[in-house]
Amino acid sequence: MSKREPIYKVIFLNQGQVFEMYAKQIYQSDLWGFLEVEEFVFGERTQVVVDPSEEKLKAQFEGVVRSFVPMHAIVRIDEVERLGTPKISEARPGTGNVMPFPMPMPDK
């Protein structure tokens, strides 16, 4: 019996949006404070219905070999048994359980 390759669901915040992505490789980066996410996995086009959110993500990450995600932007990482649908949603402060990490105000 062969061991299956793990798939990770990574949920992170980016510019007021919540990204839910699937990847095969995740590890701490040599860049301090970042997590490296490699080998993004998207669903196969075997269904007639196309999810516009997933298509937007595919286009946005087309040609990306590796993403460096700041540690404080990570909401959750799960190892999953099967691939779900990658998606982007709006982070609505106060209406859900996902809140952006407080950031210091930049000096002018």
Biopython code that builds the backbone (N, CA, C, O; Angstrom):
import numpy as np
from Bio.PDB.StructureBuilder import StructureBuilder

atoms = [
    (1, "MET", "N", (0.858, -1.177, 0.000)),
    (1, "MET", "CA", (0.000, 0.000, 0.000)),
    (1, "MET", "C", (0.899, 1.234, 0.000)),
    (1, "MET", "O", (1.762, 1.374, 0.867)),
    (2, "SER", "N", (0.703, 2.120, -0.960)),
    (2, "SER", "CA", (1.530, 3.318, -1.033)),
    (2, "SER", "C", (0.964, 4.413, -0.132)),
    (2, "SER", "O", (-0.247, 4.534, 0.054)),
    (3, "LYS", "N", (1.866, 5.189, 0.407)),
    (3, "LYS", "CA", (1.456, 6.293, 1.270)),
    (3, "LYS", "C", (1.057, 7.477, 0.393)),
    (3, "LYS", "O", (1.783, 7.840, -0.532)),
    (4, "ARG", "N", (-0.071, 8.064, 0.678)),
    (4, "ARG", "CA", (-0.542, 9.194, -0.119)),
    (4, "ARG", "C", (0.225, 10.462, 0.245)),
    (4, "ARG", "O", (0.691, 10.629, 1.372)),
    (5, "GLU", "N", (0.342, 11.339, -0.729)),
    (5, "GLU", "CA", (1.006, 12.617, -0.502)),
    (5, "GLU", "C", (0.034, 13.542, 0.233)),
    (5, "GLU", "O", (-1.113, 13.681, -0.193)),
    (6, "PRO", "N", (0.464, 14.176, 1.325)),
    (6, "PRO", "CA", (-0.466, 15.020, 2.093)),
    (6, "PRO", "C", (-0.871, 16.274, 1.316)),
    (6, "PRO", "O", (-0.100, 16.810, 0.519)),
    (7, "ILE", "N", (-2.088, 16.721, 1.568)),
    (7, "ILE", "CA", (-2.600, 17.974, 1.024)),
    (7, "ILE", "C", (-2.983, 18.838, 2.218)),
    (7, "ILE", "O", (-3.633, 18.369, 3.153)),
    (8, "TYR", "N", (-2.577, 20.099, 2.179)),
    (8, "TYR", "CA", (-2.844, 21.021, 3.276)),
    (8, "TYR", "C", (-3.811, 22.100, 2.828)),
    (8, "TYR", "O", (-3.693, 22.643, 1.730)),
    (9, "LYS", "N", (-4.774, 22.405, 3.695)),
    (9, "LYS", "CA", (-5.663, 23.540, 3.473)),
    (9, "LYS", "C", (-5.095, 24.688, 4.295)),
    (9, "LYS", "O", (-4.962, 24.583, 5.514)),
    (10, "VAL", "N", (-4.762, 25.780, 3.624)),
    (10, "VAL", "CA", (-4.176, 26.943, 4.277)),
    (10, "VAL", "C", (-5.163, 28.095, 4.186)),
    (10, "VAL", "O", (-5.597, 28.462, 3.094)),
    (11, "ILE", "N", (-5.517, 28.661, 5.323)),
    (11, "ILE", "CA", (-6.419, 29.803, 5.347)),
    (11, "ILE", "C", (-5.614, 30.987, 5.873)),
    (11, "ILE", "O", (-5.039, 30.929, 6.960)),
    (12, "PHE", "N", (-5.582, 32.075, 5.075)),
    (12, "PHE", "CA", (-4.825, 33.256, 5.501)),
    (12, "PHE", "C", (-5.518, 34.528, 5.039)),
    (12, "PHE", "O", (-6.332, 34.519, 4.116)),
    (13, "LEU", "N", (-5.172, 35.622, 5.707)),
    (13, "LEU", "CA", (-5.720, 36.930, 5.387)),
    (13, "LEU", "C", (-4.778, 37.671, 4.453)),
    (13, "LEU", "O", (-3.559, 37.626, 4.620)),
    (14, "ASN", "N", (-5.354, 38.356, 3.465)),
    (14, "ASN", "CA", (-4.554, 39.145, 2.540)),
    (14, "ASN", "C", (-5.393, 40.314, 2.052)),
    (14, "ASN", "O", (-6.389, 40.112, 1.358)),
    (15, "GLN", "N", (-5.007, 41.525, 2.402)),
    (15, "GLN", "CA", (-5.660, 42.752, 1.964)),
    (15, "GLN", "C", (-7.174, 42.722, 2.143)),
    (15, "GLN", "O", (-7.922, 43.007, 1.208)),
    (16, "GLY", "N", (-7.618, 42.377, 3.342)),
    (16, "GLY", "CA", (-9.040, 42.391, 3.664)),
    (16, "GLY", "C", (-9.831, 41.214, 3.136)),
    (16, "GLY", "O", (-11.060, 41.208, 3.205)),
    (17, "GLN", "N", (-9.139, 40.218, 2.609)),
    (17, "GLN", "CA", (-9.821, 39.033, 2.103)),
    (17, "GLN", "C", (-9.265, 37.783, 2.782)),
    (17, "GLN", "O", (-8.109, 37.747, 3.204)),
    (18, "VAL", "N", (-10.111, 36.764, 2.878)),
    (18, "VAL", "CA", (-9.708, 35.477, 3.430)),
    (18, "VAL", "C", (-9.485, 34.522, 2.265)),
    (18, "VAL", "O", (-10.399, 34.256, 1.484)),
    (19, "PHE", "N", (-8.261, 34.009, 2.157)),
    (19, "PHE", "CA", (-7.910, 33.061, 1.106)),
    (19, "PHE", "C", (-7.927, 31.662, 1.699)),
    (19, "PHE", "O", (-7.316, 31.422, 2.740)),
    (20, "GLU", "N", (-8.609, 30.751, 1.056)),
    (20, "GLU", "CA", (-8.609, 29.335, 1.435)),
    (20, "GLU", "C", (-8.002, 28.576, 0.259)),
    (20, "GLU", "O", (-8.627, 28.420, -0.790)),
    (21, "MET", "N", (-6.765, 28.106, 0.460)),
    (21, "MET", "CA", (-5.999, 27.489, -0.618)),
    (21, "MET", "C", (-5.589, 26.077, -0.224)),
    (21, "MET", "O", (-5.586, 25.722, 0.955)),
    (22, "TYR", "N", (-5.243, 25.280, -1.226)),
    (22, "TYR", "CA", (-4.755, 23.923, -0.994)),
    (22, "TYR", "C", (-3.364, 23.814, -1.596)),
    (22, "TYR", "O", (-3.116, 24.292, -2.703)),
    (23, "ALA", "N", (-2.449, 23.174, -0.850)),
    (23, "ALA", "CA", (-1.069, 23.053, -1.307)),
    (23, "ALA", "C", (-0.485, 21.732, -0.831)),
    (23, "ALA", "O", (-0.983, 21.117, 0.112)),
    (24, "LYS", "N", (0.593, 21.303, -1.510)),
    (24, "LYS", "CA", (1.262, 20.054, -1.143)),
    (24, "LYS", "C", (2.447, 20.277, -0.223)),
    (24, "LYS", "O", (2.844, 19.361, 0.497)),
    (25, "GLN", "N", (3.021, 21.471, -0.229)),
    (25, "GLN", "CA", (4.207, 21.755, 0.581)),
    (25, "GLN", "C", (4.001, 23.030, 1.390)),
    (25, "GLN", "O", (3.633, 24.070, 0.843)),
    (26, "ILE", "N", (4.241, 22.941, 2.709)),
    (26, "ILE", "CA", (4.191, 24.109, 3.585)),
    (26, "ILE", "C", (5.319, 23.961, 4.595)),
    (26, "ILE", "O", (5.483, 22.909, 5.214)),
    (27, "TYR", "N", (6.084, 25.015, 4.752)),
    (27, "TYR", "CA", (7.149, 24.970, 5.754)),
    (27, "TYR", "C", (7.576, 26.379, 6.137)),
    (27, "TYR", "O", (7.293, 27.350, 5.436)),
    (28, "GLN", "N", (8.269, 26.463, 7.276)),
    (28, "GLN", "CA", (8.760, 27.746, 7.757)),
    (28, "GLN", "C", (9.867, 28.232, 6.825)),
    (28, "GLN", "O", (10.749, 27.465, 6.439)),
    (29, "SER", "N", (9.810, 29.488, 6.478)),
    (29, "SER", "CA", (10.757, 30.056, 5.528)),
    (29, "SER", "C", (12.054, 30.477, 6.217)),
    (29, "SER", "O", (12.100, 30.668, 7.432)),
    (30, "ASP", "N", (13.099, 30.615, 5.413)),
    (30, "ASP", "CA", (14.339, 31.206, 5.906)),
    (30, "ASP", "C", (14.177, 32.711, 6.103)),
    (30, "ASP", "O", (14.945, 33.336, 6.835)),
    (31, "LEU", "N", (13.163, 33.288, 5.440)),
    (31, "LEU", "CA", (12.832, 34.690, 5.673)),
    (31, "LEU", "C", (12.090, 34.766, 7.000)),
    (31, "LEU", "O", (11.032, 34.156, 7.155)),
    (32, "TRP", "N", (12.624, 35.493, 7.935)),
    (32, "TRP", "CA", (12.062, 35.530, 9.281)),
    (32, "TRP", "C", (10.613, 36.010, 9.261)),
    (32, "TRP", "O", (10.297, 37.043, 8.671)),
    (33, "GLY", "N", (9.731, 35.242, 9.918)),
    (33, "GLY", "CA", (8.332, 35.625, 10.057)),
    (33, "GLY", "C", (7.427, 35.213, 8.910)),
    (33, "GLY", "O", (6.277, 35.646, 8.849)),
    (34, "PHE", "N", (7.922, 34.383, 8.000)),
    (34, "PHE", "CA", (7.121, 33.969, 6.857)),
    (34, "PHE", "C", (6.996, 32.452, 6.801)),
    (34, "PHE", "O", (7.846, 31.712, 7.298)),
    (35, "LEU", "N", (5.908, 32.020, 6.180)),
    (35, "LEU", "CA", (5.668, 30.613, 5.903)),
    (35, "LEU", "C", (5.710, 30.454, 4.383)),
    (35, "LEU", "O", (5.161, 31.285, 3.661)),
    (36, "GLU", "N", (6.356, 29.399, 3.895)),
    (36, "GLU", "CA", (6.414, 29.160, 2.451)),
    (36, "GLU", "C", (5.343, 28.148, 2.065)),
    (36, "GLU", "O", (5.198, 27.100, 2.696)),
    (37, "VAL", "N", (4.605, 28.478, 1.029)),
    (37, "VAL", "CA", (3.551, 27.607, 0.519)),
    (37, "VAL", "C", (3.892, 27.308, -0.937)),
    (37, "VAL", "O", (4.030, 28.220, -1.752)),
    (38, "GLU", "N", (4.029, 26.011, -1.256)),
    (38, "GLU", "CA", (4.406, 25.595, -2.607)),
    (38, "GLU", "C", (3.424, 24.564, -3.149)),
    (38, "GLU", "O", (2.672, 23.941, -2.400)),
    (39, "GLU", "N", (3.449, 24.402, -4.447)),
    (39, "GLU", "CA", (2.657, 23.402, -5.160)),
    (39, "GLU", "C", (1.167, 23.533, -4.850)),
    (39, "GLU", "O", (0.547, 22.635, -4.280)),
    (40, "PHE", "N", (0.612, 24.682, -5.244)),
    (40, "PHE", "CA", (-0.820, 24.897, -5.052)),
    (40, "PHE", "C", (-1.592, 23.848, -5.837)),
    (40, "PHE", "O", (-1.182, 23.442, -6.924)),
    (41, "VAL", "N", (-2.717, 23.412, -5.272)),
    (41, "VAL", "CA", (-3.548, 22.388, -5.900)),
    (41, "VAL", "C", (-4.925, 22.992, -6.158)),
    (41, "VAL", "O", (-5.555, 23.541, -5.254)),
    (42, "PHE", "N", (-5.377, 22.884, -7.392)),
    (42, "PHE", "CA", (-6.707, 23.343, -7.770)),
    (42, "PHE", "C", (-7.491, 22.151, -8.289)),
    (42, "PHE", "O", (-6.909, 21.173, -8.757)),
    (43, "GLY", "N", (-8.823, 22.234, -8.205)),
    (43, "GLY", "CA", (-9.673, 21.146, -8.667)),
    (43, "GLY", "C", (-9.561, 20.949, -10.160)),
    (43, "GLY", "O", (-9.268, 21.883, -10.907)),
    (44, "GLU", "N", (-9.797, 19.735, -10.580)),
    (44, "GLU", "CA", (-9.793, 19.427, -12.008)),
    (44, "GLU", "C", (-11.091, 19.926, -12.632)),
    (44, "GLU", "O", (-12.111, 20.032, -11.951)),
    (45, "ARG", "N", (-11.055, 20.223, -13.891)),
    (45, "ARG", "CA", (-12.250, 20.699, -14.588)),
    (45, "ARG", "C", (-13.070, 19.523, -15.111)),
    (45, "ARG", "O", (-13.263, 19.372, -16.318)),
    (46, "THR", "N", (-13.545, 18.700, -14.190)),
    (46, "THR", "CA", (-14.346, 17.552, -14.590)),
    (46, "THR", "C", (-15.834, 17.850, -14.479)),
    (46, "THR", "O", (-16.669, 17.072, -14.941)),
    (47, "GLN", "N", (-16.159, 18.982, -13.863)),
    (47, "GLN", "CA", (-17.558, 19.335, -13.706)),
    (47, "GLN", "C", (-17.939, 20.411, -14.709)),
    (47, "GLN", "O", (-17.091, 21.176, -15.169)),
    (48, "VAL", "N", (-19.205, 20.463, -15.040)),
    (48, "VAL", "CA", (-19.705, 21.470, -15.968)),
    (48, "VAL", "C", (-19.753, 22.831, -15.283)),
    (48, "VAL", "O", (-19.501, 23.853, -15.921)),
    (49, "VAL", "N", (-20.075, 22.855, -13.984)),
    (49, "VAL", "CA", (-20.188, 24.106, -13.238)),
    (49, "VAL", "C", (-18.785, 24.604, -12.892)),
    (49, "VAL", "O", (-17.968, 23.860, -12.349)),
    (50, "VAL", "N", (-18.515, 25.874, -13.211)),
    (50, "VAL", "CA", (-17.220, 26.484, -12.924)),
    (50, "VAL", "C", (-17.402, 27.506, -11.813)),
    (50, "VAL", "O", (-18.273, 28.372, -11.898)),
    (51, "ASP", "N", (-16.580, 27.409, -10.765)),
    (51, "ASP", "CA", (-16.645, 28.334, -9.648)),
    (51, "ASP", "C", (-15.810, 29.571, -9.993)),
    (51, "ASP", "O", (-14.597, 29.450, -10.169)),
    (52, "PRO", "N", (-16.423, 30.765, -10.095)),
    (52, "PRO", "CA", (-15.663, 31.964, -10.463)),
    (52, "PRO", "C", (-14.585, 32.323, -9.440)),
    (52, "PRO", "O", (-13.542, 32.864, -9.808)),
    (53, "SER", "N", (-14.825, 32.030, -8.169)),
    (53, "SER", "CA", (-13.837, 32.316, -7.136)),
    (53, "SER", "C", (-12.584, 31.468, -7.347)),
    (53, "SER", "O", (-11.466, 31.967, -7.225)),
    (54, "GLU", "N", (-12.772, 30.187, -7.664)),
    (54, "GLU", "CA", (-11.640, 29.310, -7.912)),
    (54, "GLU", "C", (-10.900, 29.734, -9.177)),
    (54, "GLU", "O", (-9.670, 29.692, -9.218)),
    (55, "GLU", "N", (-11.633, 30.139, -10.201)),
    (55, "GLU", "CA", (-10.998, 30.590, -11.441)),
    (55, "GLU", "C", (-10.170, 31.856, -11.197)),
    (55, "GLU", "O", (-9.097, 32.023, -11.776)),
    (56, "LYS", "N", (-10.674, 32.739, -10.341)),
    (56, "LYS", "CA", (-9.940, 33.965, -9.999)),
    (56, "LYS", "C", (-8.631, 33.605, -9.288)),
    (56, "LYS", "O", (-7.585, 34.190, -9.570)),
    (57, "LEU", "N", (-8.698, 32.646, -8.373)),
    (57, "LEU", "CA", (-7.493, 32.203, -7.672)),
    (57, "LEU", "C", (-6.496, 31.557, -8.621)),
    (57, "LEU", "O", (-5.295, 31.812, -8.532)),
    (58, "LYS", "N", (-6.985, 30.725, -9.524)),
    (58, "LYS", "CA", (-6.109, 30.087, -10.517)),
    (58, "LYS", "C", (-5.367, 31.135, -11.326)),
    (58, "LYS", "O", (-4.159, 31.031, -11.540)),
    (59, "ALA", "N", (-6.097, 32.140, -11.771)),
    (59, "ALA", "CA", (-5.483, 33.201, -12.563)),
    (59, "ALA", "C", (-4.480, 34.002, -11.734)),
    (59, "ALA", "O", (-3.405, 34.350, -12.224)),
    (60, "GLN", "N", (-4.824, 34.291, -10.497)),
    (60, "GLN", "CA", (-3.952, 35.082, -9.630)),
    (60, "GLN", "C", (-2.664, 34.339, -9.302)),
    (60, "GLN", "O", (-1.608, 34.963, -9.195)),
    (61, "PHE", "N", (-2.728, 33.023, -9.140)),
    (61, "PHE", "CA", (-1.562, 32.242, -8.752)),
    (61, "PHE", "C", (-0.930, 31.489, -9.929)),
    (61, "PHE", "O", (-0.071, 30.631, -9.725)),
    (62, "GLU", "N", (-1.351, 31.806, -11.153)),
    (62, "GLU", "CA", (-0.768, 31.163, -12.324)),
    (62, "GLU", "C", (0.703, 31.554, -12.441)),
    (62, "GLU", "O", (1.042, 32.737, -12.401)),
    (63, "GLY", "N", (1.559, 30.572, -12.584)),
    (63, "GLY", "CA", (2.992, 30.815, -12.700)),
    (63, "GLY", "C", (3.708, 31.020, -11.377)),
    (63, "GLY", "O", (4.926, 31.197, -11.365)),
    (64, "VAL", "N", (2.986, 31.002, -10.260)),
    (64, "VAL", "CA", (3.607, 31.180, -8.942)),
    (64, "VAL", "C", (4.205, 29.850, -8.507)),
    (64, "VAL", "O", (3.506, 28.840, -8.427)),
    (65, "VAL", "N", (5.489, 29.859, -8.231)),
    (65, "VAL", "CA", (6.179, 28.657, -7.776)),
    (65, "VAL", "C", (6.065, 28.522, -6.271)),
    (65, "VAL", "O", (5.878, 27.423, -5.750)),
    (66, "ARG", "N", (6.179, 29.647, -5.572)),
    (66, "ARG", "CA", (6.199, 29.635, -4.101)),
    (66, "ARG", "C", (5.642, 30.961, -3.606)),
    (66, "ARG", "O", (5.961, 32.015, -4.155)),
    (67, "SER", "N", (4.809, 30.914, -2.569)),
    (67, "SER", "CA", (4.300, 32.128, -1.934)),
    (67, "SER", "C", (4.863, 32.214, -0.529)),
    (67, "SER", "O", (4.965, 31.211, 0.179)),
    (68, "PHE", "N", (5.223, 33.418, -0.138)),
    (68, "PHE", "CA", (5.688, 33.677, 1.216)),
    (68, "PHE", "C", (4.560, 34.406, 1.940)),
    (68, "PHE", "O", (4.252, 35.555, 1.623)),
    (69, "VAL", "N", (3.950, 33.738, 2.909)),
    (69, "VAL", "CA", (2.814, 34.296, 3.633)),
    (69, "VAL", "C", (3.286, 34.688, 5.032)),
    (69, "VAL", "O", (3.882, 33.862, 5.723)),
    (70, "PRO", "N", (3.037, 35.934, 5.471)),
    (70, "PRO", "CA", (3.450, 36.331, 6.819)),
    (70, "PRO", "C", (2.772, 35.461, 7.876)),
    (70, "PRO", "O", (1.588, 35.142, 7.764)),
    (71, "MET", "N", (3.530, 35.084, 8.896)),
    (71, "MET", "CA", (3.002, 34.205, 9.960)),
    (71, "MET", "C", (1.744, 34.786, 10.598)),
    (71, "MET", "O", (0.800, 34.051, 10.888)),
    (72, "HIS", "N", (1.726, 36.108, 10.820)),
    (72, "HIS", "CA", (0.571, 36.714, 11.496)),
    (72, "HIS", "C", (-0.674, 36.739, 10.613)),
    (72, "HIS", "O", (-1.766, 37.017, 11.107)),
    (73, "ALA", "N", (-0.533, 36.452, 9.309)),
    (73, "ALA", "CA", (-1.692, 36.418, 8.415)),
    (73, "ALA", "C", (-2.346, 35.042, 8.378)),
    (73, "ALA", "O", (-3.473, 34.902, 7.901)),
    (74, "ILE", "N", (-1.644, 34.026, 8.880)),
    (74, "ILE", "CA", (-2.182, 32.660, 8.867)),
    (74, "ILE", "C", (-3.317, 32.544, 9.877)),
    (74, "ILE", "O", (-3.157, 32.899, 11.045)),
    (75, "VAL", "N", (-4.457, 32.047, 9.427)),
    (75, "VAL", "CA", (-5.589, 31.795, 10.313)),
    (75, "VAL", "C", (-5.565, 30.342, 10.767)),
    (75, "VAL", "O", (-5.762, 30.047, 11.946)),
    (76, "ARG", "N", (-5.318, 29.424, 9.806)),
    (76, "ARG", "CA", (-5.367, 28.001, 10.134)),
    (76, "ARG", "C", (-4.727, 27.181, 9.022)),
    (76, "ARG", "O", (-4.783, 27.543, 7.847)),
    (77, "ILE", "N", (-4.115, 26.062, 9.421)),
    (77, "ILE", "CA", (-3.575, 25.098, 8.462)),
    (77, "ILE", "C", (-4.060, 23.718, 8.880)),
    (77, "ILE", "O", (-3.888, 23.317, 10.032)),
    (78, "ASP", "N", (-4.666, 22.989, 7.944)),
    (78, "ASP", "CA", (-5.152, 21.637, 8.206)),
    (78, "ASP", "C", (-4.576, 20.692, 7.168)),
    (78, "ASP", "O", (-4.471, 21.044, 5.993)),
    (79, "GLU", "N", (-4.200, 19.489, 7.596)),
    (79, "GLU", "CA", (-3.897, 18.435, 6.637)),
    (79, "GLU", "C", (-5.225, 17.755, 6.355)),
    (79, "GLU", "O", (-5.902, 17.301, 7.276)),
    (80, "VAL", "N", (-5.600, 17.684, 5.080)),
    (80, "VAL", "CA", (-6.917, 17.158, 4.712)),
    (80, "VAL", "C", (-6.776, 15.871, 3.919)),
    (80, "VAL", "O", (-5.737, 15.609, 3.312)),
    (81, "GLU", "N", (-7.827, 15.076, 3.933)),
    (81, "GLU", "CA", (-7.832, 13.811, 3.206)),
    (81, "GLU", "C", (-8.136, 13.995, 1.731)),
    (81, "GLU", "O", (-7.634, 13.254, 0.887)),
    (82, "ARG", "N", (-8.973, 14.999, 1.421)),
    (82, "ARG", "CA", (-9.308, 15.226, 0.016)),
    (82, "ARG", "C", (-9.369, 16.716, -0.270)),
    (82, "ARG", "O", (-9.568, 17.543, 0.620)),
    (83, "LEU", "N", (-9.194, 17.017, -1.523)),
    (83, "LEU", "CA", (-9.160, 18.389, -2.003)),
    (83, "LEU", "C", (-10.544, 19.017, -1.960)),
    (83, "LEU", "O", (-11.530, 18.410, -2.378)),
    (84, "GLY", "N", (-10.603, 20.236, -1.450)),
    (84, "GLY", "CA", (-11.838, 21.004, -1.458)),
    (84, "GLY", "C", (-11.768, 22.066, -2.539)),
    (84, "GLY", "O", (-10.927, 21.990, -3.434)),
    (85, "THR", "N", (-12.635, 23.042, -2.461)),
    (85, "THR", "CA", (-12.663, 24.117, -3.442)),
    (85, "THR", "C", (-11.935, 25.334, -2.892)),
    (85, "THR", "O", (-12.357, 25.898, -1.882)),
    (86, "PRO", "N", (-10.852, 25.748, -3.534)),
    (86, "PRO", "CA", (-10.177, 26.977, -3.097)),
    (86, "PRO", "C", (-11.117, 28.163, -3.293)),
    (86, "PRO", "O", (-11.907, 28.186, -4.237)),
    (87, "LYS", "N", (-11.030, 29.150, -2.395)),
    (87, "LYS", "CA", (-11.927, 30.296, -2.531)),
    (87, "LYS", "C", (-11.361, 31.530, -1.856)),
    (87, "LYS", "O", (-10.458, 31.457, -1.023)),
    (88, "ILE", "N", (-11.923, 32.667, -2.245)),
    (88, "ILE", "CA", (-11.616, 33.957, -1.633)),
    (88, "ILE", "C", (-12.932, 34.494, -1.094)),
    (88, "ILE", "O", (-13.957, 34.436, -1.774)),
    (89, "SER", "N", (-12.905, 35.016, 0.124)),
    (89, "SER", "CA", (-14.089, 35.662, 0.674)),
    (89, "SER", "C", (-13.663, 36.930, 1.394)),
    (89, "SER", "O", (-12.500, 37.081, 1.767)),
    (90, "GLU", "N", (-14.588, 37.819, 1.582)),
    (90, "GLU", "CA", (-14.294, 39.072, 2.270)),
    (90, "GLU", "C", (-14.191, 38.829, 3.771)),
    (90, "GLU", "O", (-15.007, 38.110, 4.347)),
    (91, "ALA", "N", (-13.187, 39.431, 4.400)),
    (91, "ALA", "CA", (-13.056, 39.374, 5.860)),
    (91, "ALA", "C", (-13.919, 40.500, 6.418)),
    (91, "ALA", "O", (-13.598, 41.678, 6.264)),
    (92, "ARG", "N", (-15.002, 40.129, 7.058)),
    (92, "ARG", "CA", (-15.922, 41.114, 7.600)),
    (92, "ARG", "C", (-15.724, 41.192, 9.100)),
    (92, "ARG", "O", (-16.278, 40.378, 9.839)),
    (93, "PRO", "N", (-14.943, 42.157, 9.563)),
    (93, "PRO", "CA", (-14.682, 42.269, 11.002)),
    (93, "PRO", "C", (-15.975, 42.406, 11.791)),
    (93, "PRO", "O", (-16.869, 43.168, 11.423)),
    (94, "GLY", "N", (-16.054, 41.661, 12.873)),
    (94, "GLY", "CA", (-17.196, 41.751, 13.765)),
    (94, "GLY", "C", (-18.359, 40.857, 13.403)),
    (94, "GLY", "O", (-19.265, 40.693, 14.220)),
    (95, "THR", "N", (-18.378, 40.266, 12.211)),
    (95, "THR", "CA", (-19.513, 39.437, 11.821)),
    (95, "THR", "C", (-19.181, 37.950, 11.834)),
    (95, "THR", "O", (-20.072, 37.119, 11.663)),
    (96, "GLY", "N", (-17.943, 37.612, 12.031)),
    (96, "GLY", "CA", (-17.551, 36.207, 12.030)),
    (96, "GLY", "C", (-16.477, 35.951, 13.063)),
    (96, "GLY", "O", (-16.278, 36.753, 13.976)),
    (97, "ASN", "N", (-15.794, 34.849, 12.921)),
    (97, "ASN", "CA", (-14.755, 34.514, 13.879)),
    (97, "ASN", "C", (-13.355, 34.754, 13.322)),
    (97, "ASN", "O", (-12.374, 34.324, 13.930)),
    (98, "VAL", "N", (-13.241, 35.430, 12.179)),
    (98, "VAL", "CA", (-11.939, 35.752, 11.609)),
    (98, "VAL", "C", (-11.728, 37.251, 11.733)),
    (98, "VAL", "O", (-12.454, 38.041, 11.130)),
    (99, "MET", "N", (-10.737, 37.634, 12.512)),
    (99, "MET", "CA", (-10.408, 39.041, 12.695)),
    (99, "MET", "C", (-8.978, 39.276, 12.240)),
    (99, "MET", "O", (-8.103, 38.460, 12.531)),
    (100, "PRO", "N", (-8.718, 40.372, 11.530)),
    (100, "PRO", "CA", (-7.338, 40.672, 11.162)),
    (100, "PRO", "C", (-6.498, 40.918, 12.403)),
    (100, "PRO", "O", (-6.972, 41.502, 13.378)),
    (101, "PHE", "N", (-5.255, 40.474, 12.364)),
    (101, "PHE", "CA", (-4.342, 40.690, 13.465)),
    (101, "PHE", "C", (-4.055, 42.188, 13.549)),
    (101, "PHE", "O", (-3.790, 42.812, 12.521)),
    (102, "PRO", "N", (-4.101, 42.789, 14.759)),
    (102, "PRO", "CA", (-3.842, 44.229, 14.855)),
    (102, "PRO", "C", (-2.427, 44.559, 14.388)),
    (102, "PRO", "O", (-1.457, 43.921, 14.796)),
    (103, "MET", "N", (-2.332, 45.549, 13.541)),
    (103, "MET", "CA", (-1.037, 45.965, 13.016)),
    (103, "MET", "C", (-0.727, 47.367, 13.510)),
    (103, "MET", "O", (-1.636, 48.187, 13.644)),
    (104, "PRO", "N", (0.543, 47.660, 13.784)),
    (104, "PRO", "CA", (0.885, 49.023, 14.192)),
    (104, "PRO", "C", (0.662, 50.000, 13.033)),
    (104, "PRO", "O", (0.816, 49.643, 11.865)),
    (105, "MET", "N", (0.304, 51.207, 13.372)),
    (105, "MET", "CA", (0.081, 52.226, 12.355)),
    (105, "MET", "C", (1.434, 52.704, 11.831)),
    (105, "MET", "O", (2.343, 52.963, 12.621)),
    (106, "PRO", "N", (1.580, 52.823, 10.519)),
    (106, "PRO", "CA", (2.859, 53.316, 9.974)),
    (106, "PRO", "C", (3.067, 54.790, 10.287)),
    (106, "PRO", "O", (2.111, 55.563, 10.349)),
    (107, "ASP", "N", (4.317, 55.171, 10.483)),
    (107, "ASP", "CA", (4.649, 56.574, 10.695)),
    (107, "ASP", "C", (4.530, 57.321, 9.378)),
    (107, "ASP", "O", (4.823, 56.776, 8.313)),
    (108, "LYS", "N", (4.106, 58.549, 9.458)),
    (108, "LYS", "CA", (3.953, 59.351, 8.227)),
    (108, "LYS", "C", (5.224, 60.006, 7.835)),
    (108, "LYS", "O", (5.270, 60.713, 6.829)),
]
sb = StructureBuilder()
sb.init_structure("model")
sb.init_model(0)
sb.init_chain("A")
sb.init_seg("    ")
for serial, (resi, resn, name, xyz) in enumerate(atoms, 1):
    if name == "N":
        sb.init_residue(resn, " ", resi, " ")
    sb.init_atom(name, np.array(xyz, "f"), 0.0, 1.0, " ", f" {name:<3s}", serial, name[0])
structure = sb.get_structure()
